Amino acid sequence: MKKVVLLLCTLLLFIQQGMAQVGTKEVDTELWFKAGVDFKLAPKWEVSAEEQLRFDNNIGEIKNFHTELGLKFDVTDQLDLRFATRFISRKTNSAEISFDQLFRYQVGVAYKHRWNQIEFKHRAVFQNRNDPELSEMQGDIPERYFRWRTGMEYKIKDWKYDPIFRVEYFGALNGAQAGTDDTIRFDFGTERKYNGIGEFGFFYRYETTLNAIDTSIAHIINFRYAYSF
């Protein structure tokens, strides 16, 4: 437990340092809904599909909606490789109701292990997002990130709603060209599986940019559902 406390303190210091140079702050409240299915192709292969709808502007407007397709290969019981594509409709900043069509892909690896009553899950991915209808010569600069997420679930005996805490860091690989910033997320919530029905999850997410002159902060309420075949 001392290691966990030390990790949390280090992360809080990191956030404080990253926000020390900020000027103005833009704060928003968002609501996300996600529903997906997972299907075992073979003992080591799994495919997944999900739909997600997001609201922003204090849950007053649609932010985006997307479809994601994923593929996972289990190297061992603890280690897996992942690839995912996402087709995104993202609201433009104009007053008219219109959406940009974006494409995103991720390539990554995930690892999990257990220490006493705590299960740890780690994930590292490379992410690329761009407008498939435009080239870089036409002004489309792909947004590229390295993402690292670490999570812990505390297993409580005879309790169905084990608490889950996750932190994820987004490192903008071409931030100066794409106009993106480093970002960090904190999640706190729980998940529960119901036999024959699926898995439901609820999370509160705090997301903020780092080392940005104008900081963006989002308080996100996240509901998710998944069914496995």
TIMARLUM-455908 format. One line per 5 residues: number of its first residue (from 1); their letters; for each residue x, y, z of N, C-alpha, C. Coordinates in Angstrom, 1 decimal, m for minus. Atoms other than C-alpha are relative to their C-alpha. Example, Ala and Ser with C-alpha at 12.3 -4.5 7.8 and 13.67 -1.06 7.14 Angstrom:
BEGIN
1	AS	0.9:m1.2:0.0:12.3:m4.5:7.8:0.9:1.2:0.0  m0.9:m1.1:0.0:13.7:m1.1:7.1:m0.8:1.1:0.8;
//
This chain:
BEGIN
1	MKKVV	0.8:m1.2:0.0:0.0:0.0:0.0:0.9:1.3:0.0  m0.9:m1.2:0.0:2.9:2.4:0.6:0.4:0.3:m1.4  m0.4:m0.3:1.3:3.9:2.0:m3.0:m1.1:0.7:m0.8  1.1:m0.6:0.6:0.4:2.9:m4.1:m0.1:1.5:0.4  0.0:m1.4:m0.5:0.4:6.1:m1.9:1.1:0.8:m0.6;
6	LLLCT	m1.1:m0.8:0.6:3.8:7.1:m3.2:m0.3:0.3:m1.5  0.3:m0.3:1.4:2.6:6.7:m6.8:m1.0:1.1:m0.2  1.0:m1.1:0.1:m0.4:8.9:m6.2:0.6:1.3:0.3  m0.7:m1.3:m0.4:1.7:11.6:m4.5:0.8:0.5:m1.2  m0.8:m0.4:1.2:4.1:11.6:m7.5:m0.8:0.5:m1.1;
11	LLLFI	0.8:m0.5:1.0:1.3:12.0:m9.9:m0.6:1.3:0.3  0.5:m1.3:m0.4:m0.2:14.9:m8.0:1.0:1.1:m0.1  m1.0:m1.0:0.2:3.1:16.7:m8.0:0.3:0.2:m1.5  m0.1:m0.1:1.4:3.4:16.0:m11.7:m1.0:1.0:m0.6  1.0:m0.9:0.4:0.1:17.7:m12.3:0.2:1.4:0.4;
16	QQGMA	m0.2:m1.4:m0.6:0.9:20.7:m10.1:1.1:0.7:m0.8  m1.1:m0.6:0.8:4.1:21.3:m12.1:m0.4:0.3:m1.4  0.5:m0.1:1.4:2.4:20.8:m15.4:m0.9:1.2:m0.2  1.0:m1.0:0.1:m0.3:23.4:m14.6:0.6:1.3:0.6  m0.6:m1.2:m0.6:2.1:26.0:m13.0:0.0:1.1:m0.9;
21	QVGTK	m0.2:m1.1:1.0:2.4:28.0:m16.2:m1.2:0.3:m0.7  1.2:m0.3:0.7:m1.2:28.1:m17.2:m0.5:1.4:0.2  0.6:m1.3:m0.1:m3.1:31.3:m17.9:m1.4:m0.1:0.3  1.4:0.2:m0.2:m6.8:31.0:m18.4:m0.4:m1.4:0.0  0.5:1.4:m0.1:m8.9:27.9:m17.7:m1.4:m0.1:m0.7;
26	EVDTE	1.4:0.3:0.6:m11.8:26.5:m19.8:m0.5:m1.3:0.7  0.5:1.1:m0.7:m13.9:24.2:m17.7:m1.3:m0.4:m0.6  1.2:0.5:0.6:m16.6:21.9:m19.1:m0.4:m1.2:0.8  0.5:1.3:m0.5:m18.8:19.0:m18.0:m0.6:m0.8:m1.1  0.3:0.9:1.2:m19.3:16.1:m20.4:m0.7:m1.3:0.5;
31	LWFKA	0.7:1.2:m0.3:m21.5:13.0:m20.5:0.3:m1.0:m1.2  m0.3:1.0:1.1:m20.3:9.8:m22.4:m0.8:m1.2:0.3  0.6:1.3:0.0:m22.2:6.7:m23.2:0.7:m0.9:m1.0  m0.7:1.0:0.9:m20.5:3.6:m24.6:m0.6:m1.4:0.1  0.5:1.3:0.0:m21.9:0.2:m25.6:0.8:m0.8:m1.0;
36	GVDFK	m0.8:0.8:0.9:m19.9:m2.7:m27.1:m0.2:m1.4:0.2  0.1:1.5:0.0:m19.6:m6.4:m27.8:1.5:m0.5:m0.2  m1.2:0.7:0.2:m16.6:m8.7:m27.5:m0.3:m1.5:m0.5  0.2:1.4:0.5:m16.3:m12.0:m29.4:1.3:m0.7:m0.2  m1.2:0.9:0.1:m13.8:m14.8:m29.1:0.1:m0.7:m1.3;
41	LAPKW	m0.2:0.7:1.3:m12.5:m15.9:m32.5:0.6:m1.3:0.2  m0.8:1.2:m0.3:m10.1:m18.5:m31.0:0.5:0.2:1.4  m0.4:m0.1:m1.4:m8.5:m19.2:m27.7:0.9:1.3:0.3  m0.9:m1.2:m0.3:m6.0:m16.3:m28.1:m0.5:1.3:m0.8  0.4:m1.1:0.8:m7.9:m14.0:m30.5:m1.4:0.5:0.4;
46	EVSAE	1.3:m0.6:m0.3:m10.7:m11.6:m29.7:m0.3:1.3:m0.8  0.4:m1.2:0.7:m12.6:m9.0:m31.8:m1.0:0.8:0.8  0.9:m0.8:m0.8:m14.6:m6.1:m30.4:m0.6:1.1:m0.9  0.6:m1.1:0.6:m17.0:m3.4:m31.6:m0.7:0.8:1.0  0.7:m0.9:m1.0:m18.4:m0.4:m29.8:m0.5:1.2:m0.7;
51	EQLRF	0.5:m1.3:0.4:m20.5:2.7:m30.3:0.1:0.9:1.2  m0.1:m0.9:m1.1:m20.0:5.8:m28.3:m0.6:1.3:m0.4  0.6:m1.3:0.2:m21.9:9.1:m27.9:0.4:0.9:1.1  m0.5:m0.9:m1.0:m20.5:12.1:m26.1:m0.7:1.3:m0.2  0.6:m1.4:m0.1:m22.0:15.4:m25.0:1.0:0.9:0.7;
56	DNNIG	m0.8:m1.0:m0.7:m20.1:18.5:m24.0:m0.8:1.3:0.2  0.6:m1.3:m0.2:m20.8:22.2:m23.4:m1.0:m0.1:1.2  0.8:0.3:m1.2:m22.1:21.3:m19.9:m1.2:m0.9:m0.3  1.0:1.0:0.4:m24.0:18.3:m21.4:m1.1:0.6:m0.8  1.0:m0.6:0.8:m25.9:20.6:m23.7:0.0:m0.2:m1.5;
61	EIKNF	m0.2:0.2:1.4:m24.6:19.6:m27.1:0.7:m1.3:m0.3  m0.7:1.2:0.4:m23.4:16.5:m28.9:1.4:0.4:m0.4  m1.4:m0.2:0.3:m19.6:16.5:m29.0:0.5:m0.8:m1.2  m0.2:0.9:1.1:m19.1:13.5:m31.2:m0.6:m1.4:0.2  0.4:1.4:m0.1:m20.1:9.9:m31.9:0.9:m0.8:m0.9;
66	HTELG	m0.9:0.8:0.8:m18.0:7.1:m33.2:m0.3:m1.5:0.1  0.0:1.4:0.0:m17.7:3.5:m34.1:1.4:m0.5:0.0  m1.3:0.5:m0.1:m14.7:1.5:m33.1:0.0:m1.5:m0.2  m0.2:1.4:0.2:m13.5:m1.9:m34.2:1.4:m0.4:0.5  m1.3:0.3:m0.6:m10.7:m3.7:m32.3:0.3:m1.5:m0.1;
71	LKFDV	m0.5:1.4:0.1:m8.6:m6.9:m32.4:1.1:m0.1:1.1  m0.9:0.3:m1.2:m6.7:m8.4:m29.4:0.6:m1.4:m0.2  m0.7:1.3:0.0:m4.1:m11.2:m29.3:0.6:m0.2:1.3  m0.5:0.3:m1.3:m3.3:m12.8:m26.0:1.3:m0.8:m0.1  m1.4:0.6:0.1:0.5:m13.5:m25.9:0.1:m1.0:1.2;
76	TDQLD	0.1:0.9:m1.2:0.1:m14.9:m22.3:m1.3:0.4:0.7  1.1:m0.4:m0.8:m2.5:m14.7:m19.6:0.1:1.4:0.5  m0.2:m1.3:m0.5:m1.0:m11.4:m18.5:0.2:1.1:m1.1  m0.5:m1.0:1.1:0.2:m9.8:m21.8:m0.8:m0.2:m1.2  0.7:0.1:1.3:m1.8:m9.0:m24.9:0.4:1.2:m0.9;
81	LRFAT	m0.2:m1.0:1.0:m1.3:m7.0:m28.1:m1.3:0.5:m0.6  1.3:m0.5:0.4:m4.0:m4.7:m29.4:0.1:0.9:m1.3  0.1:m0.9:1.1:m5.0:m2.9:m32.6:m1.5:0.4:m0.1  1.3:m0.5:0.1:m8.1:m0.7:m33.0:m0.1:1.2:m1.0  0.3:m1.1:0.9:m9.7:1.6:m35.6:m1.2:0.7:0.4;
86	RFISR	1.2:m0.7:m0.5:m12.2:4.3:m34.9:m0.4:1.0:m1.1  0.6:m0.9:0.9:m14.5:6.2:m37.3:m0.8:1.1:0.8  0.5:m1.1:m0.9:m15.4:9.6:m35.7:m0.8:1.0:m0.8  0.7:m1.2:0.4:m18.0:12.2:m36.4:0.1:1.1:1.1  m0.3:m1.0:m1.0:m16.8:15.3:m34.5:m0.7:1.3:m0.3;
91	KTNSA	0.6:m1.3:0.2:m18.8:18.5:m34.1:1.0:1.1:m0.3  m0.8:m1.1:0.3:m17.3:21.5:m35.7:m0.2:1.2:0.9  0.2:m1.2:m0.8:m16.9:24.9:m34.0:m0.9:1.0:m0.6  0.9:m1.0:0.6:m19.3:26.6:m36.3:m1.3:m0.1:0.6  1.4:m0.1:m0.6:m22.8:27.7:m35.3:m0.9:m1.0:m0.6;
96	EISFD	0.9:1.0:0.7:m24.3:25.3:m37.9:0.3:m1.4:0.6  m0.2:1.4:m0.4:m24.9:21.7:m37.0:0.7:m0.8:m1.1  m0.8:0.8:1.0:m22.2:19.9:m38.9:1.1:m0.7:0.7  m0.9:0.8:m0.6:m19.6:17.3:m38.2:1.2:m0.3:m1.0  m1.2:0.5:0.7:m16.0:16.5:m39.3:0.1:m1.5:0.1;
101	QLFRY	m0.2:1.5:0.0:m15.3:12.9:m40.3:1.5:m0.3:0.1  m1.4:0.3:m0.3:m12.1:11.6:m38.8:0.2:m1.5:0.1  m0.3:1.4:m0.1:m10.3:8.3:m38.7:1.2:m0.1:1.0  m1.0:0.2:m1.0:m8.2:7.1:m35.8:0.4:m1.5:0.1  m0.5:1.4:m0.2:m6.0:4.0:m35.3:0.9:0.0:1.2;
106	QVGVA	m0.8:0.2:m1.1:m4.2:2.6:m32.3:0.8:m1.3:m0.1  m0.8:1.3:m0.1:m1.4:0.0:m31.9:0.6:0.0:1.4  m0.5:0.0:m1.4:m0.5:m1.1:m28.4:0.2:m1.3:0.7  m0.3:1.2:m0.8:0.3:m3.6:m25.7:m0.6:0.3:1.4  0.6:m0.1:m1.4:m1.4:m4.3:m22.3:0.5:m1.1:0.9;
111	YKHRW	m0.5:0.9:m1.0:m0.2:m6.0:m19.2:m0.7:0.1:1.3  0.7:m0.1:m1.2:m1.9:m7.0:m16.0:0.7:m1.0:1.0  m0.6:0.9:m1.0:m0.7:m8.5:m12.7:m0.7:0.3:1.3  0.7:m0.2:m1.3:m1.9:m8.8:m9.1:1.0:0.0:1.2  m0.8:m0.1:m1.2:m0.5:m7.8:m5.8:m0.9:0.0:1.2;
116	NQIEF	0.9:0.2:m1.1:m2.4:m9.0:m2.7:m1.5:0.2:m0.6  1.4:m0.2:0.4:m6.0:m7.6:m3.1:m0.1:1.0:m1.2  0.0:m1.0:1.0:m5.0:m5.2:m5.9:0.4:m0.6:m1.3  m0.4:0.4:1.4:m5.1:m6.0:m9.6:0.4:1.2:m0.8  m0.5:m1.1:0.7:m3.0:m3.7:m11.7:m0.1:m0.3:m1.5;
121	KHRAV	0.1:0.1:1.4:m3.6:m3.1:m15.4:0.8:1.2:m0.7  m0.8:m1.0:0.7:m1.1:m1.2:m17.7:m0.3:m0.1:m1.5  0.1:0.0:1.4:m1.5:m0.1:m21.3:0.8:1.1:m0.6  m0.8:m0.9:0.8:0.8:1.6:m23.8:m0.4:m0.1:m1.4  0.4:0.0:1.4:m0.4:2.7:m27.3:0.6:1.2:m0.7;
126	FQNRN	m0.3:m1.1:0.9:0.6:4.8:m30.2:m1.3:0.3:m0.7  1.3:m0.4:0.6:m2.4:6.8:m31.6:0.2:1.0:m1.1  0.0:m0.9:1.1:m2.9:8.5:m34.9:m1.4:0.4:m0.4  1.4:m0.4:0.4:m6.0:10.6:m35.8:0.1:1.1:m1.1  0.0:m0.9:1.0:m6.6:12.5:m39.0:m1.3:0.1:m0.8;
131	DPELS	1.1:m0.1:0.9:m9.1:13.6:m41.7:0.4:m0.8:m1.2  m0.4:0.9:1.1:m9.0:10.8:m44.3:m0.3:0.7:m1.4  0.3:m0.7:1.3:m10.4:13.2:m47.0:1.0:1.0:m0.4  m0.9:m1.0:0.3:m7.5:15.6:m46.8:1.4:m0.5:0.2  m1.4:0.3:m0.1:m3.7:15.3:m47.2:0.7:1.1:0.8;
136	EMQGD	m0.8:m1.0:m0.7:m1.0:17.1:m45.2:0.2:1.2:m0.8  m0.2:m1.1:0.9:m0.4:19.3:m48.2:m1.3:0.9:m0.1  1.3:m0.7:0.0:m4.1:20.3:m48.0:m0.3:0.6:1.4  0.2:m0.6:m1.3:m3.7:21.3:m44.4:m0.4:m0.9:1.1  0.3:1.0:m1.1:m4.5:18.1:m42.5:1.3:m0.5:0.7;
141	IPERY	m1.2:0.5:m0.8:m1.9:17.5:m39.8:m0.5:m1.1:1.0  0.4:1.1:m0.9:m2.4:14.1:m38.1:0.4:0.3:1.5  m0.3:m0.1:m1.4:m2.7:14.2:m34.3:0.6:m1.3:0.5  m0.7:1.3:m0.4:m0.2:11.7:m32.9:0.3:0.1:1.5  m0.2:0.0:m1.4:0.0:10.7:m29.3:0.7:m1.4:0.4;
146	FRWRT	m0.4:1.2:m0.7:1.8:8.2:m27.1:m0.8:0.0:1.3  0.8:0.0:m1.1:m0.6:7.1:m24.4:0.4:m1.1:1.0  m0.3:1.0:m1.0:0.2:5.3:m21.1:m1.0:0.1:1.1  1.1:0.0:m1.1:m2.5:4.2:m18.7:0.4:m1.1:1.0  m0.2:0.9:m1.1:m2.1:2.5:m15.3:m1.3:0.0:0.8;
151	GMEYK	1.2:0.0:m0.8:m5.1:1.3:m13.4:0.2:m1.1:1.1  0.0:1.0:m1.1:m5.7:m0.6:m10.1:m1.5:m0.2:0.4  1.3:0.3:m0.5:m8.8:m2.4:m8.9:0.2:m0.7:1.3  m0.2:0.6:m1.4:m9.1:m3.2:m5.2:m1.1:m1.0:0.2  0.9:1.1:m0.1:m10.7:m6.6:m4.8:m0.5:m0.1:1.5;
156	IKDWK	0.6:0.0:m1.4:m13.1:m6.5:m1.7:m0.8:m1.3:0.1  0.7:1.3:m0.2:m14.3:m9.9:m0.4:m1.5:0.2:0.2  1.4:0.0:m0.1:m18.0:m10.5:m0.8:m0.6:1.4:m0.3  0.5:m1.3:0.5:m18.5:m7.2:m2.6:0.1:0.1:m1.5  0.2:0.1:1.5:m19.7:m6.8:m6.2:0.5:1.3:m0.7;
161	YDPIF	m0.4:m1.2:0.6:m18.6:m3.2:m6.8:1.4:0.5:0.4  m1.3:m0.3:m0.4:m14.9:m3.2:m6.5:0.5:1.4:m0.6  m0.4:m1.3:0.6:m13.4:0.4:m6.8:1.2:m0.1:m0.9  m1.0:0.0:1.0:m11.3:1.1:m9.8:0.6:1.4:m0.1  m0.6:m1.3:0.2:m8.8:3.9:m10.1:1.0:m0.1:m1.2;
166	RVEYF	m0.9:0.0:1.2:m7.0:4.8:m13.4:0.6:1.4:m0.3  m0.6:m1.2:0.5:m4.6:7.4:m14.6:0.6:m0.2:m1.4  m0.5:0.1:1.3:m3.7:8.0:m18.2:0.7:1.3:m0.5  m0.7:m1.1:0.5:m1.1:10.3:m19.8:0.1:0.0:m1.5  m0.1:m0.2:1.5:m1.3:11.6:m23.4:1.2:0.8:m0.3;
171	GALNG	m1.1:m0.8:0.5:2.0:12.7:m24.8:m0.1:0.4:m1.4  0.2:m0.5:1.4:1.5:14.8:m27.9:1.4:m0.1:m0.7  m1.3:0.3:0.7:4.2:13.6:m30.4:0.3:1.1:m1.0  m0.2:m1.1:0.9:3.7:16.5:m32.8:m0.9:1.2:0.3  1.0:m1.0:m0.5:1.8:19.0:m30.7:0.2:1.3:m0.6;
176	AQAGT	m0.3:m1.3:0.6:3.5:22.1:m32.2:m0.7:0.1:m1.4  0.6:0.0:1.3:2.3:21.1:m35.7:m1.5:m0.2:0.0  1.4:0.3:0.1:m1.1:19.7:m34.9:m0.8:0.8:1.0  0.7:m0.8:m0.9:m2.0:22.2:m32.2:m0.6:m0.7:1.2  0.4:0.8:m1.1:m2.4:19.6:m29.5:0.9:0.1:1.2;
181	DDTIR	m0.8:m0.1:m1.3:m1.2:19.5:m25.8:0.0:m1.3:0.7  m0.1:1.1:m0.9:m0.1:16.9:m23.4:m1.3:0.0:0.9  1.2:0.1:m0.8:m3.1:15.7:m21.4:0.1:m1.1:1.0  0.0:1.1:m1.0:m3.7:13.6:m18.2:m1.5:m0.2:0.4  1.4:0.4:m0.4:m6.9:11.8:m17.2:0.1:m0.8:1.4;
186	FDFGT	0.2:0.8:m1.2:m8.0:10.4:m13.8:m1.4:m0.6:0.0  1.3:0.6:0.0:m10.8:7.9:m13.6:m0.2:m0.7:1.4  0.3:0.7:m1.2:m12.6:6.6:m10.5:m1.4:m0.5:m0.2  1.3:0.5:0.2:m15.5:4.2:m10.7:0.0:m1.5:0.3  0.1:1.4:m0.3:m16.6:0.6:m10.7:m0.6:m0.7:m1.2;
191	ERKYN	0.6:0.9:1.0:m17.7:m2.3:m13.0:m0.5:m1.2:0.6  0.6:1.3:m0.5:m19.9:m5.3:m12.5:m0.6:m0.8:m1.1  0.6:0.9:1.0:m20.8:m8.3:m14.6:m1.2:m0.7:0.6  1.3:0.7:m0.3:m24.3:m9.8:m14.6:m0.1:m1.2:m0.9  0.1:1.2:0.8:m24.6:m13.4:m15.8:m1.2:0.1:m1.0;
196	GIGEF	1.0:0.0:1.0:m26.4:m13.5:m19.1:m0.5:1.4:m0.5  0.4:m1.4:0.4:m26.8:m9.7:m19.3:1.2:0.8:m0.6  m1.2:m0.8:0.4:m23.3:m8.2:m19.6:0.6:0.7:1.1  m0.7:m0.8:m1.0:m21.0:m5.8:m17.8:m0.4:1.4:m0.1  0.3:m1.4:m0.1:m22.0:m2.4:m16.7:1.1:0.7:0.8;
201	GFFYR	m1.0:m0.8:m0.7:m19.6:0.4:m15.6:m0.4:1.4:0.1  0.3:m1.5:m0.2:m19.8:3.9:m14.2:1.3:0.6:0.5  m1.3:m0.7:m0.4:m16.8:6.3:m13.9:m0.2:1.5:0.0  m0.2:m1.5:0.0:m16.1:9.9:m13.0:1.4:0.2:m0.6  m1.3:m0.2:0.7:m13.3:11.2:m15.2:0.4:1.5:0.2;
206	YETTL	m0.5:m1.4:0.0:m11.2:14.4:m14.6:1.1:0.0:m1.0  m1.0:m0.1:1.1:m9.2:15.4:m17.7:0.5:1.5:m0.1  m0.5:m1.3:0.2:m6.9:18.4:m18.1:1.3:0.0:m0.8  m1.2:m0.1:0.8:m4.2:19.6:m20.4:1.2:0.4:0.9  m1.2:m0.3:m0.8:m0.6:20.0:m19.2:0.9:1.0:m0.8;
211	NAIDT	m1.0:m0.9:0.6:2.0:22.8:m19.8:m0.6:0.8:m1.2  0.7:m0.8:1.0:m0.6:24.8:m21.8:m0.3:1.4:0.5  0.2:m1.3:m0.4:m1.0:28.5:m21.7:m1.5:0.2:0.4  1.4:0.0:m0.2:m4.8:28.1:m21.9:m0.4:m1.4:0.4  0.3:1.3:m0.5:m5.8:25.1:m19.8:m1.4:m0.4:m0.3;
216	SIAHI	1.4:0.5:0.2:m8.8:22.9:m20.8:m0.2:m1.1:1.1  0.3:0.9:m1.1:m10.4:21.0:m17.9:m1.4:m0.5:m0.3  1.3:0.6:0.2:m13.3:18.5:m18.3:m0.3:m0.9:1.2  0.5:1.0:m0.9:m15.4:16.7:m15.7:m1.0:m0.8:m0.7  0.7:0.9:0.9:m16.8:13.7:m17.4:m0.7:m1.1:0.8;
221	INFRY	0.8:1.1:m0.5:m19.5:11.3:m16.4:m0.1:m1.1:m1.1  m0.2:1.0:1.1:m19.0:8.0:m18.2:m0.8:m1.3:0.4  0.7:1.2:m0.2:m21.4:5.1:m18.5:0.4:m1.0:m1.1  m0.4:1.0:1.0:m20.4:1.9:m20.3:m0.7:m1.3:0.2  0.6:1.4:m0.1:m21.9:m1.5:m21.2:0.7:m0.8:m1.0;
226	AYSF	m0.6:0.9:0.9:m20.3:m4.5:m22.8:m0.5:m1.4:0.2  0.5:1.4:0.0:m21.5:m8.0:m23.7:1.1:m0.9:m0.7  m1.0:0.9:0.5:m19.1:m10.9:m24.3:m0.6:m1.3:m0.5  0.5:1.3:0.5:m19.8:m13.9:m26.5:1.1:m1.1:0.2;
//
